[in-house]
Amino acid sequence: MSLIPVGQTAFSTLPDCGGAYGLLINLERGLLDAGPAGAPGTLMPGRYLYAGSANGPGGIRARVTRHARSKKQLHWHIDKLTTAGTIFAVHTWQQQRECEIVDACLATGQAAIAMPGFGSSDCRNCAAHLVRLTPCFDPRLLAARLGAAQSI
Ligand SMILES: [Zn+2]
């Protein structure tokens, strides 16, 4: 799996409709106090997948482009991680929800909940919307459960 950061121009090719996405993020150094308020924790260096959904104006393209900006107001848990780490791939599905992406990652046996509550404050299904990936994780494994992704 290549860890080369996604180039800025690639984000413009993402779909501008609603749907769910998985951001693959490489974190070179540990990230302190990365988690939900009241449950501080450290994210260790490594590779992560953050599952999100976007149904507002501009859809997936607008949301992921925001995630990729190096300067932004830190609003969500994921903002700290995308600021400290680099996005090296993005996979999108238009008919799925972010919770299904989390479930599909865990089902591969090559991912684990990264930090309880991370990105999932509004979710009753998932322990977190961020999973830590093993070096063997292959995003193609997700297709069996989610269908083929559009990817950059
Ligand atoms: Zn969920």
Residues whose N, C-alpha, C, O or C-beta is under 5 A from the ligand:
A	BS01	ZN	C99 C123 N125 C126
